[in-house]
Amino acid sequence: MLNGEKKIAKPYRWAMIGGGRTGGVGYKHRLGALRDNTAFELVAGAFDIDPERGKDFGVNLGVDPDRCYPDYQTMLKEEAKREDGIQVVSIATPNATHFEITKAVLEAGLHVVCEKPLFFEEEEGEIIRELAKKQNKIVGVTFGFSGNPMLLQMRSMVENGELGDIHMVELQYTHGYACDELGDTNTPSQKWRVDPKIAGRTFVLGDLSTHTFYMSQLILPNMKIEKLLCDRQSFVKSRAPLEDNAYVIMHYKNGAVGRMWTSAVDAGRMDGHRIRIVGSKASVEYNDALGNQLRYEVQGEPSRILWRGTDYLSDDCLAYERLGVLHQEGLAEAWSNIYLKFAIAMDAKDRGDQETLDNLVYPDLDHGIEAIRWVNRCAESADKGSVWVNWD
């Protein structure tokens, strides 16, 4: 169980690029990084494309005014001059900027935490992989939902054979908050998400389903996709060619099949984020709206609910328990878990501790590149008329 004690020798000196007052995700990053104040310390930032607004925001966060920078280039240059300069940068900016900024941060000799989806092309991911290897730095990806420890319980159940052979993978991430185009123009954090020049080839496939796709990889690390077929729609016509709804069918190399439904036009839906893993003996289901429990169903037996924090859960699951049984955890704790793992990974990388890196389950650069492949394979299939495309 986690109780805030330090897992690394000293907190990392941390900065943000983006994540300012008008952003949609910055506070989640700060909740995650600063929940355990033994892991990160926010000391600098280039928080906003508007320098004055960014400085005012940073000061209100308690950052030294002299370390609230007008842009990330200035921040990297000036922080490099300081003996107490930054060691880690989180990138919370629109998709089209991720590659350029990640490359610059790595070249400055700093660890990176970046929003998803990482980049537009797998080739960009390979460039960053080589650069991160050269610089001996970590690149983490903020698949924030994946920090829920109950996903580790699902992983343990699969590994222990409690479900039998895995036959079906049911994935869903839907909501109804983009049922009309009004929010596309009135909300800054939504506007760029439906602009192909900034968002890339997809809307909900990149913005929503990449979370769920990574979570399925976390639960099923040994199951690889062989091919997939994607059918996508733009029900709000002004969003075309970007989709606001998509269905994906997957065939896995072990013979299992899977489906993903992702949508921002699931009218009336508040939280349709679900994962169901079906095996030859039993099934287990995660529902983000009920994130403190799992539904476990063994064929021929009554359904049962597994509760977060209870002693019958796996050691891997309980290791990232924070509040104890009977107390509800949520998204803030999930973000805190992945940021803590980022810190542990960075510390291990800095110390040359490969064993810790090999055994740490967290969303790393390799998973970020797999998410790029997911987005592009889905778009390729849909654009060719919803045909099967090979994963590799």
C-alpha positions as CSV (number, residue, x, y, z in Angstrom):
1,M,0.0,0.0,0.0
2,L,1.2,3.5,-0.8
3,N,1.3,6.1,2.0
4,G,3.4,8.9,0.5
5,E,6.8,7.7,1.7
6,K,9.5,8.4,-0.8
7,K,10.3,5.8,-3.4
8,I,13.3,7.7,-4.8
9,A,16.1,9.6,-3.1
10,K,15.0,13.1,-4.1
11,P,12.1,14.6,-5.9
12,Y,12.7,15.5,-9.6
13,R,12.7,19.2,-10.5
14,W,9.8,19.3,-12.8
15,A,8.4,21.7,-15.4
16,M,5.4,21.9,-17.7
17,I,4.9,23.0,-21.3
18,G,1.2,23.8,-21.7
19,G,-1.3,22.8,-19.2
20,G,-2.3,26.4,-18.4
21,R,-5.5,28.1,-17.3
22,T,-7.4,27.4,-20.5
23,G,-6.1,23.8,-21.0
24,G,-8.2,20.7,-20.3
25,V,-5.5,18.4,-18.8
26,G,-2.9,20.5,-16.9
27,Y,-4.6,20.0,-13.6
28,K,-4.6,16.3,-14.0
29,H,-0.9,16.3,-14.6
30,R,-0.3,18.4,-11.4
31,L,-2.6,16.2,-9.4
32,G,-0.7,13.2,-10.5
33,A,2.8,14.5,-10.1
34,L,2.4,16.4,-6.9
35,R,0.1,13.9,-4.9
36,D,3.3,12.3,-3.7
37,N,5.5,15.3,-3.0
38,T,8.4,12.9,-2.7
39,A,8.4,12.3,-6.5
40,F,8.2,15.7,-8.2
41,E,8.5,19.4,-7.4
42,L,7.0,22.0,-9.8
43,V,9.8,24.6,-10.3
44,A,9.2,26.1,-13.8
45,G,7.0,26.2,-16.8
46,A,6.0,27.6,-20.1
47,F,2.3,27.2,-19.4
48,D,0.5,29.1,-22.1
49,I,0.9,30.3,-25.7
50,D,0.0,33.8,-24.2
51,P,3.2,34.6,-22.2
52,E,1.5,37.1,-19.8
53,R,-1.4,34.7,-19.1
54,G,1.1,31.9,-18.6
55,K,3.2,33.8,-16.2
56,D,0.2,34.9,-14.2
57,F,-1.0,31.3,-14.0
58,G,2.4,30.0,-13.0
59,V,2.8,32.6,-10.2
60,N,-0.7,31.5,-8.9
61,L,0.6,28.0,-8.8
62,G,3.5,29.1,-6.6
63,V,6.2,29.0,-9.3
64,D,9.0,31.7,-9.1
65,P,8.0,34.5,-11.6
66,D,11.5,34.3,-13.1
67,R,10.9,30.7,-14.0
68,C,7.6,31.2,-15.7
69,Y,8.8,31.4,-19.3
70,P,7.2,32.8,-22.5
71,D,7.9,29.6,-24.5
72,Y,9.5,26.3,-24.2
73,Q,12.6,27.2,-26.1
74,T,13.4,30.0,-23.7
75,M,12.7,27.7,-20.7
76,L,15.1,25.0,-22.0
77,K,17.9,27.5,-22.7
78,E,17.6,29.4,-19.3
79,E,17.1,26.3,-17.1
80,A,20.3,24.8,-18.6
81,K,22.2,27.6,-17.1
82,R,21.0,26.9,-13.5
83,E,22.7,24.5,-11.1
84,D,19.2,23.7,-9.9
85,G,17.7,23.5,-13.4
86,I,14.8,21.3,-14.4
87,Q,15.3,17.5,-14.8
88,V,11.9,16.5,-16.2
89,V,9.3,18.1,-18.5
90,S,5.7,17.3,-19.0
91,I,4.2,18.2,-22.4
92,A,0.5,19.1,-22.2
93,T,0.0,20.7,-25.6
94,P,-2.0,19.8,-28.8
95,N,-1.0,16.7,-30.7
96,A,0.8,18.4,-33.6
97,T,3.4,19.9,-31.3
98,H,4.4,16.7,-29.4
99,F,7.2,15.5,-31.7
100,E,9.0,18.8,-32.0
101,I,8.8,19.5,-28.3
102,T,9.7,16.0,-27.2
103,K,12.8,16.0,-29.4
104,A,13.9,19.4,-28.1
105,V,13.5,18.3,-24.4
106,L,15.4,15.1,-25.0
107,E,18.2,17.0,-26.8
108,A,18.4,19.2,-23.7
109,G,19.2,16.1,-21.7
110,L,15.9,15.9,-19.8
111,H,13.3,13.2,-19.1
112,V,9.9,13.5,-20.8
113,V,6.3,12.9,-19.9
114,C,4.0,13.5,-22.9
115,E,0.3,13.6,-23.6
116,K,-1.2,11.0,-25.9
117,P,-1.3,10.3,-28.8
118,L,2.5,10.9,-28.9
119,F,3.0,11.7,-32.5
120,F,1.4,11.3,-35.9
121,E,3.8,8.7,-37.5
122,E,5.5,5.6,-36.3
123,E,8.7,6.9,-37.9
124,E,8.6,9.9,-35.6
125,G,8.4,7.4,-32.7
126,E,11.4,5.5,-33.9
127,I,13.4,8.8,-34.1
128,I,12.5,9.6,-30.5
129,R,13.3,6.0,-29.4
130,E,16.8,6.3,-30.8
131,L,17.2,9.8,-29.2
132,A,15.9,8.6,-25.8
133,K,18.4,5.7,-26.0
134,K,21.2,8.0,-26.9
135,Q,20.4,10.4,-24.1
136,N,19.6,7.6,-21.6
137,K,16.2,9.2,-20.7
138,I,12.7,8.0,-20.1
139,V,9.7,9.0,-22.2
140,G,6.4,8.4,-20.4
141,V,2.9,8.7,-21.8
142,T,0.0,9.9,-19.8
143,F,-2.6,7.2,-20.3
144,G,-4.1,8.4,-17.0
145,F,-6.8,5.9,-16.6
146,S,-4.3,3.1,-16.6
147,G,-3.1,3.9,-13.1
148,N,-6.2,2.2,-11.6
149,P,-4.7,-0.7,-9.6
150,M,-7.7,-2.9,-10.5
151,L,-6.3,-3.2,-14.0
152,L,-3.3,-4.9,-12.4
153,Q,-5.7,-7.3,-10.7
154,M,-7.1,-8.2,-14.1
155,R,-3.6,-8.7,-15.4
156,S,-2.8,-11.1,-12.5
157,M,-6.0,-13.0,-13.1
158,V,-5.1,-13.5,-16.8
159,E,-1.5,-14.5,-16.0
160,N,-2.7,-17.0,-13.3
161,G,-5.0,-18.7,-15.7
162,E,-8.2,-17.8,-13.7
163,L,-10.0,-17.0,-16.9
164,G,-8.6,-19.9,-18.9
165,D,-7.7,-19.2,-22.6
166,I,-8.6,-15.7,-23.6
167,H,-11.2,-15.8,-26.4
168,M,-12.8,-12.3,-26.6
169,V,-11.8,-8.7,-25.7
170,E,-14.6,-6.2,-25.5
171,L,-13.5,-2.5,-25.3
172,Q,-15.6,0.6,-25.1
173,Y,-14.9,4.3,-24.5
174,T,-17.8,6.5,-25.3
175,H,-19.6,9.7,-24.1
176,G,-22.1,12.1,-25.5
177,Y,-20.5,15.4,-25.0
178,A,-19.9,16.2,-28.6
179,C,-23.3,15.4,-30.0
180,D,-23.5,18.8,-31.7
181,E,-20.8,21.1,-33.2
182,L,-21.4,24.0,-30.7
183,G,-18.6,22.8,-28.3
184,D,-16.2,22.5,-31.3
185,T,-16.1,26.3,-31.6
186,N,-16.9,27.5,-28.1
187,T,-14.4,25.3,-26.1
188,P,-10.7,26.0,-26.8
189,S,-9.6,22.6,-25.6
190,Q,-12.2,20.9,-28.0
191,K,-11.6,23.2,-31.0
192,W,-8.2,21.8,-31.9
193,R,-9.3,18.2,-31.4
194,V,-11.5,18.4,-34.6
195,D,-8.9,20.2,-36.7
196,P,-6.9,17.6,-38.8
197,K,-3.8,20.0,-38.9
198,I,-3.5,19.8,-35.1
199,A,-5.3,16.6,-34.1
200,G,-4.0,14.4,-36.9
201,R,-5.9,11.7,-38.9
202,T,-8.5,11.0,-36.2
203,F,-10.7,12.5,-33.5
204,V,-12.1,9.9,-31.1
205,L,-9.7,7.1,-32.2
206,G,-6.8,9.1,-31.1
207,D,-8.4,11.1,-28.3
208,L,-10.4,8.3,-26.6
209,S,-9.6,4.8,-27.8
210,T,-5.8,5.1,-27.3
211,H,-6.5,5.1,-23.6
212,T,-8.5,1.9,-23.7
213,F,-6.2,0.2,-26.2
214,Y,-3.2,0.7,-23.9
215,M,-5.3,-0.5,-20.9
216,S,-6.0,-3.7,-22.9
217,Q,-2.2,-4.1,-23.5
218,L,-1.6,-3.7,-19.8
219,I,-4.1,-6.4,-19.0
220,L,-3.0,-8.7,-21.9
221,P,0.7,-8.1,-22.4
222,N,1.2,-11.3,-24.3
223,M,-1.6,-10.9,-26.8
224,K,-0.7,-9.2,-30.0
225,I,-3.1,-8.0,-32.8
226,E,-2.7,-9.8,-36.1
227,K,-5.1,-7.6,-38.2
228,L,-8.0,-5.2,-37.7
229,L,-10.9,-3.6,-39.5
230,C,-12.2,-0.1,-38.7
231,D,-15.5,1.6,-39.7
232,R,-15.7,5.3,-38.7
233,Q,-18.4,8.0,-39.1
234,S,-18.7,11.8,-38.8
235,F,-22.2,12.2,-37.5
236,V,-21.5,15.9,-37.0
237,K,-20.7,16.6,-40.7
238,S,-18.5,19.6,-40.1
239,R,-15.9,17.2,-38.4
240,A,-15.3,15.2,-41.6
241,P,-12.8,13.8,-42.4
242,L,-12.3,13.2,-38.6
243,E,-14.7,10.7,-37.0
244,D,-16.8,11.2,-33.9
245,N,-17.8,7.5,-33.8
246,A,-15.9,4.3,-34.7
247,Y,-16.1,0.5,-34.5
248,V,-13.0,-1.6,-34.7
249,I,-12.8,-5.4,-35.0
250,M,-9.6,-7.1,-34.1
251,H,-8.1,-10.6,-34.6
252,Y,-5.3,-11.6,-32.2
253,K,-2.4,-13.9,-33.1
254,N,-3.5,-16.4,-30.4
255,G,-6.9,-16.8,-32.1
256,A,-8.9,-14.4,-29.9
257,V,-11.1,-11.7,-31.3
258,G,-11.9,-8.2,-30.0
259,R,-14.0,-5.2,-30.6
260,M,-13.6,-1.5,-29.8
261,W,-16.4,1.1,-29.8
262,T,-15.4,4.6,-29.3
263,S,-17.6,7.7,-29.6
264,A,-18.2,11.3,-28.6
265,V,-21.8,11.2,-29.8
266,D,-23.2,8.4,-27.5
267,A,-26.1,10.7,-26.5
268,G,-26.8,10.7,-22.8
269,R,-23.7,8.7,-21.9
270,M,-21.8,10.1,-19.0
271,D,-19.0,7.5,-18.6
272,G,-19.0,4.6,-21.1
273,H,-15.5,3.3,-20.4
274,R,-15.5,-0.4,-20.1
275,I,-13.3,-3.5,-20.6
276,R,-14.5,-7.1,-20.6
277,I,-12.0,-10.0,-21.0
278,V,-13.7,-13.3,-21.8
279,G,-11.9,-16.6,-21.3
280,S,-12.8,-20.2,-21.6
281,K,-13.5,-20.5,-17.9
282,A,-14.5,-17.1,-16.7
283,S,-14.8,-13.4,-17.5
284,V,-13.7,-10.2,-15.7
285,E,-15.1,-6.7,-16.4
286,Y,-13.9,-3.2,-15.5
287,N,-16.2,-0.2,-15.7
288,D,-14.6,3.2,-15.1
289,A,-17.8,4.5,-13.5
290,L,-17.4,1.8,-10.9
291,G,-13.6,1.9,-10.8
292,N,-13.3,0.5,-7.2
293,Q,-14.6,-2.9,-8.3
294,L,-14.4,-5.6,-10.9
295,R,-17.2,-8.0,-11.9
296,Y,-15.8,-11.6,-12.0
297,E,-18.1,-14.2,-13.6
298,V,-17.1,-17.9,-13.5
299,Q,-19.2,-20.1,-15.8
300,G,-21.8,-22.0,-13.8
301,E,-21.3,-20.0,-10.6
302,P,-22.9,-16.8,-9.2
303,S,-21.4,-13.5,-10.3
304,R,-19.2,-11.9,-7.8
305,I,-17.8,-8.4,-7.2
306,L,-14.1,-7.9,-6.3
307,W,-13.6,-4.8,-4.2
308,R,-10.5,-2.5,-4.3
309,G,-8.3,-2.7,-1.3
310,T,-9.3,-6.1,-0.1
311,D,-6.8,-8.8,1.0
312,Y,-7.9,-11.3,-1.6
313,L,-6.5,-9.2,-4.5
314,S,-3.1,-9.8,-6.0
315,D,0.0,-8.3,-4.5
316,D,0.7,-6.3,-7.7
317,C,-2.8,-4.7,-7.3
318,L,-2.4,-3.9,-3.6
319,A,1.0,-2.4,-4.1
320,Y,-0.6,0.7,-5.6
321,E,-3.5,0.9,-3.2
322,R,-3.7,4.4,-1.6
323,L,-6.7,4.9,0.6
324,G,-7.5,1.5,2.0
325,V,-10.7,-0.6,1.7
326,L,-14.0,1.2,2.2
327,H,-12.6,4.5,0.9
328,Q,-13.2,5.4,-2.8
329,E,-10.4,6.1,-5.2
330,G,-10.7,7.7,-8.6
331,L,-8.9,9.3,-11.5
332,A,-6.7,11.5,-9.4
333,E,-5.2,8.5,-7.7
334,A,-4.8,6.8,-11.1
335,W,-2.8,9.7,-12.4
336,S,-0.8,9.7,-9.2
337,N,0.1,6.1,-9.7
338,I,1.4,6.6,-13.2
339,Y,3.4,9.7,-12.3
340,L,4.9,7.8,-9.3
341,K,5.9,5.1,-11.8
342,F,7.4,7.7,-14.1
343,A,9.6,8.9,-11.2
344,I,10.6,5.3,-10.3
345,A,11.5,4.7,-14.0
346,M,13.5,7.9,-14.3
347,D,15.4,7.2,-11.1
348,A,16.1,3.6,-12.3
349,K,17.3,4.9,-15.6
350,D,19.6,7.4,-14.0
351,R,21.1,4.8,-11.7
352,G,21.4,2.1,-14.4
353,D,18.9,-0.2,-12.7
354,Q,17.7,-2.3,-15.6
355,E,16.0,-4.9,-13.4
356,T,13.6,-2.3,-12.0
357,L,12.8,-1.0,-15.5
358,D,12.2,-4.5,-16.8
359,N,9.7,-5.2,-14.0
360,L,7.8,-1.9,-13.9
361,V,4.4,-1.8,-15.5
362,Y,3.8,1.7,-16.8
363,P,2.9,3.5,-20.1
364,D,6.4,4.0,-21.7
365,L,7.6,5.1,-25.1
366,D,7.1,1.6,-26.6
367,H,3.4,1.7,-25.6
368,G,3.1,5.2,-27.0
369,I,4.5,4.0,-30.4
370,E,2.0,1.1,-30.3
371,A,-0.8,3.7,-29.9
372,I,0.4,5.6,-32.9
373,R,0.3,2.3,-34.9
374,W,-3.3,1.7,-33.5
375,V,-4.5,5.1,-34.7
376,N,-2.9,4.8,-38.1
377,R,-4.0,1.2,-38.8
378,C,-7.6,2.2,-37.9
379,A,-7.5,5.2,-40.2
380,E,-5.9,3.2,-43.0
381,S,-8.6,0.5,-42.7
382,A,-11.5,3.0,-42.6
383,D,-10.1,5.2,-45.5
384,K,-9.7,2.1,-47.7
385,G,-13.4,1.3,-47.3
386,S,-13.3,-0.5,-43.9
387,V,-11.1,-3.4,-45.0
388,W,-8.8,-5.7,-43.0
389,V,-5.3,-4.4,-42.6
390,N,-2.4,-6.2,-41.0
391,W,-0.9,-4.9,-37.8
392,D,2.7,-5.5,-38.6
